[in-house]
Every structure is written in C-alpha cells, then in structure tokens.
Amino acid sequence: MGRKRVMGMSAVSGLIYDLPVPVNLSKMWNFGSLLGLCLSIQLMTGVLLTMHYTASSAEAFNSVVHIMRDVNEGWVLRAAHANGASLFFIMLYLHVARGLFFFSFFSRGAWWLGAILLCVLMGVAFTGYVLPWGQMSFWGATVITNLLTAIPSIGESLVQWVWGGICVGDPTLKRFFTFHFSFPFVLAGLALVHIIMIHESGTSNPLGVDSNGDMIPFHPYYTVKDLVGVALTLTLFGLCVCLCPDFFLDPINFVPADSLKTPLHIQPEWYFLFAYSILRSIPSKTGGIMALGGSVVVLFFLPLYPKSVFKSIQHNLLSSVLFYFFIGDFILLTFLGMCPVEEPFVSIGMVATVGYFVFFLVYPMSWYIYESVLFRVSKGVSELKKD
C-alpha cells in the first residue's frame, strides 16, 4: 500500500513538481495557470451563490437582488462571479492565441480536448447569463435557442425540449440552472486531463527548437513566475470587483424579464460578440447558424494542417502578418456585435466574417510557402559555397 502511494505521488510529481520544461518560457505560458485560477474563482463563488439563489421565473430576479442587498458581502460574491466569467474568457482567448502563434495545435489530443473545453465553457457561460432572469437574459435565451429551429425535421421539437414547453419560461430556467451548476465540475475534470496530456507530451520551446538538453524543473522556477501572474491578476480583478462591479454587465439586464417588452438591441455578453457578428452577417438563417458553429468547429481542424519545420511563427514574417490580422479581425467582429444592425456595420461585418474564415485557409499555406522559399535560398547558398 505504501509503495503504491509512493508511486502515485511520484507520478503526480513528475507531471507537476519535477516536470522538465525549457529554460526560456515567456509570460505567454502563464495563461494556463491563470485559467485554473479563474475556474477556482467561479467554482467557489458559484457554490456560495447557489445557497441564496432561487431557480424560479417568479423569484430568480428578486433572489439576485436579495443576494446583492441583504446577504453579507453578497454583492462581492455576485460581482466576482459575474466579472469572473469575463476574466475567464479574456485568459482563454489569450491562451488560444498563444496556441495559434506557437503551433500548440500539433499536440493533437491536448488541442482537441482544449477545443471541447471551449465549447463546454461557452455552454456554461450562456446558461449562466440567463439565470439572473433580466430583460437581456430572457430575450437572449429566446433568440439563441430559436436558432435550433433551423435544424431540419427535429428543430422545432428540439427547441421545445430545451424550453420545457412552448416558450422560454420556468422550466427553461430550471434546466439552464441544472446545466450551469453541474457542468463546471465536468469542466474541472476535463481541465485536469488536459493538463496531464500537455505535460506528458512536453512543453514546446518558444524559439521552436529542440530543447531536450536544456531543461529545468517546473518548481520552483515557474511556480514562482506563475504566482507573480496570479498576484497581479487577483489585484486587477479585485480592483474591478470593488470599484466597478458592473463594468462587464449589461444595464438592460438590471430590469426584470418581461415577455411583452422587447429590448431595442438584443446582444449576448461581450465574449460571444464575435460569433454573434458572424451569425448576423449571413442573410440566410441556416447559413448564419452554420457560420456560427463553424467559427468554433474550425479549431478542431487545426491539428490536421501540414506540420511546420519551425514550431512558432515569430521568425516568419508572412505568418506573423496573417496572425496579427486575425487578432485585429477578431476584435473588429467583437466591436461590430455591439453595433446596431444597419449600414455600414452590416457590410463591414460580412467582410470581417470572410476574413475570419479565410485566415484558417491561408494560415497553413503561409508557413509552407515561407519554408519552401527558405529551403531554396539555403540550397542556393550551399551550392554557391561549393562553387
């Protein structure tokens, strides 16, 4: 029994404590630990909030008001949980961007599991946005779930199953609450497997070269580095929660849900705005839904790209330009999601949507072209030296 315990501790130590990593990992590798911090914040505050929340269409909004006004430090819990979702997605998008830049998607299993984690997190975030049962919560749930009607044959039945009736109401809220409360624990389990898969496959060198002969243990070098990032993030997050707790919250959602009053401009939370812009840029409902799903599904195809000789694009001018173009396009789509559905925002959104998908088609060709040219140049130089 003691030997098994020692072996188990040795395995855990090899994956975390004594994990060999390159000596030159930058701050871009901090986002993984910061995502773990965000998940911990959301789990702790979420469990505490459920002790006072009532999953009922008649009492949900009032229970949120009760938490903020009557529960001791309840406003801190609610602000931390609501703003923690935004912090989670900020770190997640930075983490994905780092993976795109340093070709992390070539670790197929870890990348595919990470893409699944992204999908689960989006589902958890969407259902959580509905729980306060404000105006934007109600109408956001109505609009987004109605998209399922575009599925041939089963669309109408599927929507009614999600709603638990013929419209968004009390059964819908209860189902969303169940999903929102239970799936974060599934998310935590998948995240643990994701970490194990990454550490077993090894951490890549930022320079894109083999660093097996120049490795150091993860602790204490990178645990201290990660703790600095955690301290800085908690400081900024604490300032946001205490000084501007409504910074990421939609003011329309502070009005109780009313099925007879439609808001002038229905929009999701900011971290879904890029997908919302893609959805509404396609005139066809079915085409818009396919583009919306494709904006996330396309991440699953990245590991199938032809492998690059180099493991990052920092020395590849063509790929770097495309990468930063994609980042700008993503920010533009997020901004357009906040704009009304009118010109010139509609036309710009169509162009930005095309740019979003074109990136994933052109990106793999960019490093192939670069490496082909580099090979020809190096071959020509070597031939000149021989002459």
C-alpha positions, 0 to 999 in steps of 0.5 A: 500500500505504501509503495503504491502511494509512493508511486502515485505521488511520484507520478503526480510529481513528475507531471507537476513538481519535477516536470522538465520544461525549457529554460526560456518560457515567456509570460505567454505560458502563464495563461494556463495557470491563470485559467485554473485560477479563474475556474477556482474563482467561479467554482467557489463563488458559484457554490456560495451563490447557489445557497441564496439563489432561487431557480424560479421565473417568479423569484430568480430576479428578486433572489439576485437582488436579495443576494446583492442587498441583504446577504453579507458581502453578497454583492462581492460574491455576485460581482466576482462571479459575474466579472469572473466569467469575463476574466475567464474568457479574456485568459482563454482567448489569450491562451488560444492565441498563444496556441495559434502563434506557437503551433500548440495545435500539433499536440493533437489530443491536448488541442482537441480536448482544449477545443471541447473545453471551449465549447463546454465553457461557452455552454456554461457561460450562456446558461449562466447569463440567463439565470439572473432572469433580466430583460437581456437574459430572457430575450437572449435565451429566446433568440439563441435557442430559436436558432435550433429551429433551423435544424431540419425535421427535429428543430422545432421539437428540439427547441421545445425540449430545451424550453420545457414547453412552448416558450422560454419560461420556468422550466427553461430556467430550471434546466439552464440552472441544472446545466450551469451548476453541474457542468463546471465540475465536468469542466474541472475534470476535463481541465485536469486531463488536459493538463496531464496530456500537455505535460506528458507530451512536453512543453514546446520551446518558444524559439521552436527548437529542440530543447531536450538538453536544456531543461529545468524543473517546473518548481520552483522556477515557474511556480514562482513566475506563475504566482507573480501572474496570479498576484497581479491578476487577483489585484486587477480583478479585485480592483474591478470587483470593488470599484466597478462591479458592473463594468462587464454587465449589461444595464438592460439586464438590471430590469426584470424579464418581461415577455411583452417588452422587447429590448431595442438591441438584443446582444449576448455578453461581450465574449460571444460578440464575435460569433454573434457578428458572424451569425448576423452577417449571413442573410440566410438563417441556416447559413448564419447558424452554420457560420456560427458553429463553424467559427468554433468547429474550425479549431478542431481542424487545426491539428490536421494542417501540414506540420511546420519545420519551425514550431512558432511563427515569430521568425516568419514574417508572412505568418506573423502578418496573417496572425496579427490580422486575425487578432485585429479581425477578431476584435473588429467582429467583437466591436461590430456585435455591439453595433446596431444592425444597419449600414455600414456595420452590416457590410463591414461585418460580412467582410470581417466574417470572410476574413475570419474564415479565410485566415484558417485557409491561408494560415497553413499555406503561409508557413509552407510557402515561407519554408519552401522559399527558405529551403531554396535560398539555403540550397542556393547558398550551399551550392554557391559555397561549393562553387 
